[in-house]
Amino acid sequence: MKKYFAMFFGSFFVSIGINGFIIPHHLLDGGVIGLSLLLKYTFGTNIGLTILIISFPIYLFAWFYFRMYFMNAIQGLLASTLFIDLLAPVHSWWHWPVYMSAVWGGLFIGIGVGIMLRNHTGTGAIDLLAQCLASVTSIHVSYFILAIDAVIILSGGFVLGGGSLMYSMIVIIIVAIVTNLIMRVRAIHILS
């Protein structure tokens, strides 16, 4: 039951971060969400469905080689994509300056991802891939996520331009810091 609460609250926080703060300024997050946002800005695609399609190969890999992670992550993926699409109207509820949106978006997404990862689930394929890589190395999962996210943000900078790039980097740095704090600090017992 605890894991389902974590998926619910984590997905809710991620969805508010994306829809309320990231989308209004055409910023990017990292991972599959970042790729899906880039496709939304470029082609108008549906974020949740795009996340599912892009995630499929990584989940297929996890099914064969990291089945425990697959079983936990598939539920988080479905919950987060559903929440992202259901809460899409949030992007028009308030309008913050871009620098505040980058900070608050990063905080909300970081809290959501941290809650989910702390409870052995995740929001998408990159979280799953990072968990798989962290399980076979001594590198913390948040560092894998930061590295992958940086590559996606830099790629997105070519499409969206330099202004979005700087603020998108702020988003992923804050997401990484908050996720790392929630994962490491024993005093934080958010649904765990």
C-alpha positions as CSV (number, residue, x, y, z in Angstrom):
1,M,0.0,0.0,0.0
2,K,2.9,2.3,0.8
3,K,4.3,2.0,-2.7
4,Y,0.9,3.0,-4.2
5,F,0.8,6.1,-2.1
6,A,4.3,6.9,-3.2
7,M,3.3,6.4,-6.9
8,F,0.3,8.6,-6.4
9,F,2.1,11.5,-4.6
10,G,5.2,11.2,-6.7
11,S,3.3,11.2,-9.9
12,F,1.2,14.2,-8.7
13,F,4.3,16.2,-7.8
14,V,6.0,15.4,-11.2
15,S,2.8,16.3,-13.1
16,I,2.4,19.7,-11.3
17,G,6.1,20.4,-11.9
18,I,5.8,19.6,-15.6
19,N,2.4,21.1,-16.4
20,G,2.5,24.0,-14.0
21,F,6.1,25.3,-14.4
22,I,7.9,23.6,-17.3
23,I,5.5,23.6,-20.2
24,P,4.4,27.3,-19.9
25,H,8.0,28.4,-20.6
26,H,8.9,25.6,-23.1
27,L,11.6,24.3,-20.7
28,L,12.8,20.8,-20.7
29,D,13.3,18.2,-18.0
30,G,15.7,15.3,-18.6
31,G,15.0,11.7,-19.4
32,V,12.1,10.4,-21.4
33,I,10.0,13.2,-20.1
34,G,12.5,15.7,-21.6
35,L,12.4,13.9,-24.9
36,S,8.6,13.9,-24.8
37,L,8.5,17.6,-24.0
38,L,10.8,18.3,-26.9
39,L,8.5,16.3,-29.2
40,K,5.5,18.2,-27.8
41,Y,7.1,21.6,-28.5
42,T,8.1,20.6,-32.0
43,F,5.2,18.5,-33.2
44,G,2.4,19.0,-30.6
45,T,2.4,15.3,-29.5
46,N,0.8,14.0,-26.4
47,I,3.3,13.8,-23.5
48,G,2.0,10.8,-21.7
49,L,1.6,8.6,-24.8
50,T,5.0,9.7,-26.1
51,I,6.6,8.7,-22.8
52,L,5.0,5.2,-23.1
53,I,6.3,4.7,-26.6
54,I,9.8,5.9,-25.9
55,S,10.0,3.9,-22.7
56,F,9.0,0.6,-24.3
57,P,12.5,-0.6,-25.4
58,I,14.0,0.1,-22.0
59,Y,11.2,-1.7,-20.2
60,L,11.5,-4.6,-22.6
61,F,15.2,-4.8,-21.7
62,A,14.4,-4.6,-18.0
63,W,11.8,-7.3,-18.3
64,F,14.5,-9.8,-19.4
65,Y,17.5,-8.6,-17.3
66,F,16.2,-6.7,-14.2
67,R,12.7,-8.1,-13.7
68,M,12.4,-6.8,-10.1
69,Y,13.0,-3.2,-11.3
70,F,10.6,-3.7,-14.2
71,M,7.7,-4.8,-11.9
72,N,8.2,-1.8,-9.7
73,A,8.8,0.7,-12.4
74,I,6.0,-0.2,-14.8
75,Q,3.4,0.8,-12.3
76,G,5.2,4.2,-11.7
77,L,5.4,4.7,-15.4
78,L,1.7,4.2,-15.9
79,A,0.7,6.4,-12.9
80,S,3.0,9.2,-14.0
81,T,1.9,9.3,-17.6
82,L,-1.7,9.2,-16.6
83,F,-1.2,12.1,-14.1
84,I,0.8,14.1,-16.7
85,D,-2.0,13.9,-19.2
86,L,-4.8,14.4,-16.7
87,L,-3.2,17.5,-15.2
88,A,-2.3,19.0,-18.5
89,P,-4.8,22.0,-18.0
90,V,-2.6,23.1,-15.0
91,H,-0.3,24.9,-17.5
92,S,-2.7,27.7,-17.8
93,W,-3.6,28.2,-14.1
94,W,-0.8,30.5,-13.1
95,H,2.1,32.3,-14.8
96,W,5.4,32.7,-13.0
97,P,8.5,34.3,-14.4
98,V,10.8,31.8,-16.1
99,Y,13.5,31.7,-13.4
100,M,10.9,31.0,-10.7
101,S,9.3,28.3,-12.9
102,A,12.6,26.6,-13.4
103,V,13.2,26.5,-9.6
104,W,9.7,25.5,-8.6
105,G,9.4,23.0,-11.5
106,G,12.7,21.4,-10.5
107,L,11.6,21.2,-6.8
108,F,8.3,19.6,-7.6
109,I,9.8,17.1,-10.1
110,G,12.7,16.3,-7.7
111,I,10.3,15.7,-4.8
112,G,8.1,13.4,-7.0
113,V,11.0,11.5,-8.5
114,G,12.7,11.2,-5.1
115,I,9.5,9.8,-3.4
116,M,9.1,7.3,-6.2
117,L,12.7,6.2,-6.4
118,R,12.9,5.9,-2.6
119,N,10.0,3.5,-2.8
120,H,11.6,1.5,-5.7
121,T,9.5,2.8,-8.5
122,G,10.0,5.5,-11.0
123,T,8.5,7.9,-13.5
124,G,10.0,6.6,-16.7
125,A,12.5,4.6,-18.6
126,I,15.5,6.8,-17.7
127,D,14.8,6.3,-14.0
128,L,14.6,2.6,-14.7
129,L,17.8,2.5,-16.7
130,A,19.6,4.5,-14.0
131,Q,18.4,2.1,-11.3
132,C,19.6,-0.8,-13.4
133,L,23.0,0.8,-13.9
134,A,23.3,1.8,-10.3
135,S,22.6,-1.8,-9.2
136,V,25.7,-3.0,-11.1
137,T,28.1,-0.1,-10.2
138,S,29.0,1.9,-7.2
139,I,27.6,5.1,-8.7
140,H,24.5,6.6,-7.1
141,V,21.3,6.5,-9.2
142,S,20.9,10.3,-9.1
143,Y,24.3,10.8,-10.9
144,F,23.2,8.6,-13.8
145,I,20.0,10.6,-14.0
146,L,21.9,13.9,-14.0
147,A,24.3,12.7,-16.8
148,I,21.6,11.4,-19.0
149,D,19.5,14.5,-18.4
150,A,22.3,16.8,-19.3
151,V,22.8,15.1,-22.7
152,I,19.0,15.5,-23.4
153,I,19.0,19.1,-22.3
154,L,22.0,20.0,-24.4
155,S,20.4,18.3,-27.4
156,G,17.2,20.2,-26.8
157,G,19.1,23.5,-26.7
158,F,19.7,23.2,-30.4
159,V,16.0,22.9,-31.1
160,L,14.7,25.5,-28.5
161,G,17.5,28.0,-28.4
162,G,19.9,29.1,-25.7
163,G,17.5,30.9,-23.3
164,S,15.5,27.7,-22.7
165,L,18.8,25.8,-22.3
166,M,20.0,27.8,-19.4
167,Y,16.7,27.5,-17.5
168,S,16.3,23.8,-18.4
169,M,19.8,23.2,-16.9
170,I,18.6,24.8,-13.7
171,V,15.6,22.5,-13.7
172,I,17.6,19.3,-14.0
173,I,20.2,20.4,-11.5
174,I,17.5,21.1,-8.9
175,V,15.8,17.8,-9.8
176,A,19.1,16.0,-9.2
177,I,19.8,17.7,-5.9
178,V,16.3,17.3,-4.5
179,T,16.1,13.6,-5.7
180,N,19.5,12.9,-4.1
181,L,18.5,14.5,-0.8
182,I,15.3,12.6,-0.6
183,M,17.1,9.3,-1.4
184,R,20.0,9.9,1.0
185,V,18.7,11.7,4.1
186,R,17.4,9.2,6.6
187,A,15.5,11.9,8.5
188,I,13.2,12.4,5.5
189,H,10.6,9.7,5.7
190,I,8.2,10.8,2.9
191,L,6.0,7.7,2.6
192,S,8.9,5.4,3.2
